């Protein structure tokens, strides 16, 4: 469908409400929401370029592609690979939800000579205000925009179920595993706002990273937190390998044949896993031989980020240990 026809559909149907993403409807890595000045062709094309920059970063594992040959030309041609777009009313003005053609984006990444690490799962945000209430997407706009600019997506917990979600003081392993299972991501950011600052805990498949941010107002605090979150995710997840590495991976809590089949499918679906075979089983655990383009610690971090596996107790025969939660 041509862009002119898509635009006509948008105006005939009216502006869509601002997207709310919860467990029942996670957004594709090829779909983003960006700010747009107005509905003119020029503003829309600029928004398409901004949106494609975010999608390219997402689908290359958060890598900065701006210095790659052909990158400016890819952004200039953004309108040619738009699959669907829709204007939305937002608290801060007008936004544009854009979906790009998956195959075209992947071709563009490959043509720039980038080894894709696969798109990263979204980060679940559970951020509380000073009164203990969980902040909405509009209130967290500065944080989500900073994270999106670095190529990561975010989701929020279902507002009707935030009473049982953990906070900085009560982030128990079972609670975190339940969130990972429900929202299909092992990346969880817990936050607590306070006057002129906030405290943060990033859970990424098990390990926790804690830091604080300060600012003159909430927008500055949240922007700083978004940048800090993206930097921490980048250091942990954006390890790009080249040589094949042989390692052993132990996975516990494999309780059925269905668990085993789904676990194998998950391992083989990871873009950095080149080969996997079963070595042995003991109790509810299994030992796998893995050929990967990543070091085993980096591989286990990427697998845990997906939310179906979490870091497990060390096993003497394995280079890395995980536990199955789905």
Secondary structure as a PSIPRED ss2 file (coil, helix, strand):
# PSIPRED VFORMAT (PSIPRED V4.0)

   1 X C   1.000  0.000  0.000
   2 X C   1.000  0.000  0.000
   3 X H   0.000  1.000  0.000
   4 X H   0.000  1.000  0.000
   5 X H   0.000  1.000  0.000
   6 X H   0.000  1.000  0.000
   7 X H   0.000  1.000  0.000
   8 X H   0.000  1.000  0.000
   9 X H   0.000  1.000  0.000
  10 X H   0.000  1.000  0.000
  11 X H   0.000  1.000  0.000
  12 X H   0.000  1.000  0.000
  13 X H   0.000  1.000  0.000
  14 X C   1.000  0.000  0.000
  15 X C   1.000  0.000  0.000
  16 X E   0.000  0.000  1.000
  17 X C   1.000  0.000  0.000
  18 X C   1.000  0.000  0.000
  19 X C   1.000  0.000  0.000
  20 X C   1.000  0.000  0.000
  21 X C   1.000  0.000  0.000
  22 X C   1.000  0.000  0.000
  23 X C   1.000  0.000  0.000
  24 X C   1.000  0.000  0.000
  25 X C   1.000  0.000  0.000
  26 X C   1.000  0.000  0.000
  27 X C   1.000  0.000  0.000
  28 X C   1.000  0.000  0.000
  29 X C   1.000  0.000  0.000
  30 X C   1.000  0.000  0.000
  31 X E   0.000  0.000  1.000
  32 X E   0.000  0.000  1.000
  33 X E   0.000  0.000  1.000
  34 X E   0.000  0.000  1.000
  35 X E   0.000  0.000  1.000
  36 X C   1.000  0.000  0.000
  37 X C   1.000  0.000  0.000
  38 X C   1.000  0.000  0.000
  39 X C   1.000  0.000  0.000
  40 X C   1.000  0.000  0.000
  41 X H   0.000  1.000  0.000
  42 X H   0.000  1.000  0.000
  43 X H   0.000  1.000  0.000
  44 X H   0.000  1.000  0.000
  45 X H   0.000  1.000  0.000
  46 X H   0.000  1.000  0.000
  47 X H   0.000  1.000  0.000
  48 X H   0.000  1.000  0.000
  49 X H   0.000  1.000  0.000
  50 X H   0.000  1.000  0.000
  51 X H   0.000  1.000  0.000
  52 X H   0.000  1.000  0.000
  53 X H   0.000  1.000  0.000
  54 X H   0.000  1.000  0.000
  55 X H   0.000  1.000  0.000
  56 X H   0.000  1.000  0.000
  57 X H   0.000  1.000  0.000
  58 X H   0.000  1.000  0.000
  59 X H   0.000  1.000  0.000
  60 X C   1.000  0.000  0.000
  61 X C   1.000  0.000  0.000
  62 X C   1.000  0.000  0.000
  63 X C   1.000  0.000  0.000
  64 X C   1.000  0.000  0.000
  65 X C   1.000  0.000  0.000
  66 X C   1.000  0.000  0.000
  67 X C   1.000  0.000  0.000
  68 X C   1.000  0.000  0.000
  69 X C   1.000  0.000  0.000
  70 X C   1.000  0.000  0.000
  71 X H   0.000  1.000  0.000
  72 X H   0.000  1.000  0.000
  73 X H   0.000  1.000  0.000
  74 X H   0.000  1.000  0.000
  75 X H   0.000  1.000  0.000
  76 X H   0.000  1.000  0.000
  77 X C   1.000  0.000  0.000
  78 X H   0.000  1.000  0.000
  79 X H   0.000  1.000  0.000
  80 X H   0.000  1.000  0.000
  81 X H   0.000  1.000  0.000
  82 X E   0.000  0.000  1.000
  83 X E   0.000  0.000  1.000
  84 X E   0.000  0.000  1.000
  85 X E   0.000  0.000  1.000
  86 X E   0.000  0.000  1.000
  87 X E   0.000  0.000  1.000
  88 X E   0.000  0.000  1.000
  89 X E   0.000  0.000  1.000
  90 X E   0.000  0.000  1.000
  91 X C   1.000  0.000  0.000
  92 X C   1.000  0.000  0.000
  93 X E   0.000  0.000  1.000
  94 X E   0.000  0.000  1.000
  95 X E   0.000  0.000  1.000
  96 X E   0.000  0.000  1.000
  97 X E   0.000  0.000  1.000
  98 X E   0.000  0.000  1.000
  99 X E   0.000  0.000  1.000
 100 X E   0.000  0.000  1.000
 101 X C   1.000  0.000  0.000
 102 X H   0.000  1.000  0.000
 103 X H   0.000  1.000  0.000
 104 X H   0.000  1.000  0.000
 105 X H   0.000  1.000  0.000
 106 X H   0.000  1.000  0.000
 107 X H   0.000  1.000  0.000
 108 X H   0.000  1.000  0.000
 109 X H   0.000  1.000  0.000
 110 X H   0.000  1.000  0.000
 111 X H   0.000  1.000  0.000
 112 X C   1.000  0.000  0.000
 113 X C   1.000  0.000  0.000
 114 X C   1.000  0.000  0.000
 115 X C   1.000  0.000  0.000
 116 X C   1.000  0.000  0.000
 117 X C   1.000  0.000  0.000
 118 X C   1.000  0.000  0.000
 119 X C   1.000  0.000  0.000
 120 X C   1.000  0.000  0.000
 121 X C   1.000  0.000  0.000
 122 X C   1.000  0.000  0.000
 123 X E   0.000  0.000  1.000
 124 X E   0.000  0.000  1.000
 125 X E   0.000  0.000  1.000
 126 X E   0.000  0.000  1.000
 127 X E   0.000  0.000  1.000
 128 X E   0.000  0.000  1.000
 129 X C   1.000  0.000  0.000
 130 X C   1.000  0.000  0.000
 131 X C   1.000  0.000  0.000
 132 X C   1.000  0.000  0.000
 133 X C   1.000  0.000  0.000
 134 X E   0.000  0.000  1.000
 135 X C   1.000  0.000  0.000
 136 X C   1.000  0.000  0.000
 137 X C   1.000  0.000  0.000
 138 X C   1.000  0.000  0.000
 139 X C   1.000  0.000  0.000
 140 X C   1.000  0.000  0.000
 141 X H   0.000  1.000  0.000
 142 X H   0.000  1.000  0.000
 143 X H   0.000  1.000  0.000
 144 X H   0.000  1.000  0.000
 145 X H   0.000  1.000  0.000
 146 X H   0.000  1.000  0.000
 147 X H   0.000  1.000  0.000
 148 X H   0.000  1.000  0.000
 149 X H   0.000  1.000  0.000
 150 X C   1.000  0.000  0.000
 151 X C   1.000  0.000  0.000
 152 X C   1.000  0.000  0.000
 153 X C   1.000  0.000  0.000
 154 X E   0.000  0.000  1.000
 155 X E   0.000  0.000  1.000
 156 X E   0.000  0.000  1.000
 157 X C   1.000  0.000  0.000
 158 X C   1.000  0.000  0.000
 159 X H   0.000  1.000  0.000
 160 X H   0.000  1.000  0.000
 161 X H   0.000  1.000  0.000
 162 X H   0.000  1.000  0.000
 163 X H   0.000  1.000  0.000
 164 X H   0.000  1.000  0.000
 165 X C   1.000  0.000  0.000
 166 X C   1.000  0.000  0.000
 167 X C   1.000  0.000  0.000
 168 X C   1.000  0.000  0.000
 169 X C   1.000  0.000  0.000
 170 X C   1.000  0.000  0.000
 171 X C   1.000  0.000  0.000
 172 X C   1.000  0.000  0.000
 173 X H   0.000  1.000  0.000
 174 X H   0.000  1.000  0.000
 175 X H   0.000  1.000  0.000
 176 X H   0.000  1.000  0.000
 177 X H   0.000  1.000  0.000
 178 X H   0.000  1.000  0.000
 179 X H   0.000  1.000  0.000
 180 X H   0.000  1.000  0.000
 181 X H   0.000  1.000  0.000
 182 X H   0.000  1.000  0.000
 183 X H   0.000  1.000  0.000
 184 X C   1.000  0.000  0.000
 185 X C   1.000  0.000  0.000
 186 X C   1.000  0.000  0.000
 187 X E   0.000  0.000  1.000
 188 X E   0.000  0.000  1.000
 189 X E   0.000  0.000  1.000
 190 X E   0.000  0.000  1.000
 191 X E   0.000  0.000  1.000
 192 X E   0.000  0.000  1.000
 193 X E   0.000  0.000  1.000
 194 X E   0.000  0.000  1.000
 195 X C   1.000  0.000  0.000
 196 X C   1.000  0.000  0.000
 197 X E   0.000  0.000  1.000
 198 X E   0.000  0.000  1.000
 199 X E   0.000  0.000  1.000
 200 X E   0.000  0.000  1.000
 201 X E   0.000  0.000  1.000
 202 X E   0.000  0.000  1.000
 203 X E   0.000  0.000  1.000
 204 X E   0.000  0.000  1.000
 205 X C   1.000  0.000  0.000
 206 X C   1.000  0.000  0.000
 207 X E   0.000  0.000  1.000
 208 X E   0.000  0.000  1.000
 209 X E   0.000  0.000  1.000
 210 X E   0.000  0.000  1.000
 211 X E   0.000  0.000  1.000
 212 X E   0.000  0.000  1.000
 213 X E   0.000  0.000  1.000
 214 X E   0.000  0.000  1.000
 215 X C   1.000  0.000  0.000
 216 X C   1.000  0.000  0.000
 217 X C   1.000  0.000  0.000
 218 X H   0.000  1.000  0.000
 219 X H   0.000  1.000  0.000
 220 X H   0.000  1.000  0.000
 221 X H   0.000  1.000  0.000
 222 X H   0.000  1.000  0.000
 223 X H   0.000  1.000  0.000
 224 X H   0.000  1.000  0.000
 225 X H   0.000  1.000  0.000
 226 X H   0.000  1.000  0.000
 227 X H   0.000  1.000  0.000
 228 X H   0.000  1.000  0.000
 229 X H   0.000  1.000  0.000
 230 X H   0.000  1.000  0.000
 231 X H   0.000  1.000  0.000
 232 X H   0.000  1.000  0.000
 233 X H   0.000  1.000  0.000
 234 X H   0.000  1.000  0.000
 235 X H   0.000  1.000  0.000
 236 X H   0.000  1.000  0.000
 237 X H   0.000  1.000  0.000
 238 X C   1.000  0.000  0.000
 239 X C   1.000  0.000  0.000
 240 X C   1.000  0.000  0.000
 241 X C   1.000  0.000  0.000
 242 X C   1.000  0.000  0.000
 243 X C   1.000  0.000  0.000
 244 X C   1.000  0.000  0.000
 245 X E   0.000  0.000  1.000
 246 X E   0.000  0.000  1.000
 247 X E   0.000  0.000  1.000
 248 X E   0.000  0.000  1.000
 249 X E   0.000  0.000  1.000
 250 X E   0.000  0.000  1.000
 251 X E   0.000  0.000  1.000
 252 X E   0.000  0.000  1.000
 253 X C   1.000  0.000  0.000
 254 X C   1.000  0.000  0.000
 255 X C   1.000  0.000  0.000
 256 X C   1.000  0.000  0.000
 257 X H   0.000  1.000  0.000
 258 X H   0.000  1.000  0.000
 259 X H   0.000  1.000  0.000
 260 X H   0.000  1.000  0.000
 261 X H   0.000  1.000  0.000
 262 X H   0.000  1.000  0.000
 263 X H   0.000  1.000  0.000
 264 X H   0.000  1.000  0.000
 265 X H   0.000  1.000  0.000
 266 X H   0.000  1.000  0.000
 267 X H   0.000  1.000  0.000
 268 X H   0.000  1.000  0.000
 269 X H   0.000  1.000  0.000
 270 X C   1.000  0.000  0.000
 271 X C   1.000  0.000  0.000
 272 X C   1.000  0.000  0.000
 273 X E   0.000  0.000  1.000
 274 X E   0.000  0.000  1.000
 275 X E   0.000  0.000  1.000
 276 X E   0.000  0.000  1.000
 277 X E   0.000  0.000  1.000
 278 X E   0.000  0.000  1.000
 279 X E   0.000  0.000  1.000
 280 X E   0.000  0.000  1.000
 281 X E   0.000  0.000  1.000
 282 X E   0.000  0.000  1.000
 283 X C   1.000  0.000  0.000
 284 X C   1.000  0.000  0.000
 285 X E   0.000  0.000  1.000
 286 X E   0.000  0.000  1.000
 287 X E   0.000  0.000  1.000
 288 X E   0.000  0.000  1.000
 289 X E   0.000  0.000  1.000
 290 X E   0.000  0.000  1.000
 291 X E   0.000  0.000  1.000
 292 X E   0.000  0.000  1.000
 293 X C   1.000  0.000  0.000
 294 X C   1.000  0.000  0.000
 295 X C   1.000  0.000  0.000
 296 X H   0.000  1.000  0.000
 297 X H   0.000  1.000  0.000
 298 X H   0.000  1.000  0.000
 299 X H   0.000  1.000  0.000
 300 X H   0.000  1.000  0.000
 301 X H   0.000  1.000  0.000
 302 X H   0.000  1.000  0.000
 303 X H   0.000  1.000  0.000
 304 X H   0.000  1.000  0.000
 305 X H   0.000  1.000  0.000
 306 X C   1.000  0.000  0.000
 307 X C   1.000  0.000  0.000
 308 X C   1.000  0.000  0.000
 309 X E   0.000  0.000  1.000
 310 X E   0.000  0.000  1.000
 311 X E   0.000  0.000  1.000
 312 X C   1.000  0.000  0.000
 313 X C   1.000  0.000  0.000
 314 X C   1.000  0.000  0.000
 315 X C   1.000  0.000  0.000
 316 X C   1.000  0.000  0.000
 317 X C   1.000  0.000  0.000
 318 X C   1.000  0.000  0.000
 319 X C   1.000  0.000  0.000
 320 X E   0.000  0.000  1.000
 321 X E   0.000  0.000  1.000
 322 X E   0.000  0.000  1.000
 323 X E   0.000  0.000  1.000
 324 X E   0.000  0.000  1.000
 325 X C   1.000  0.000  0.000
 326 X C   1.000  0.000  0.000
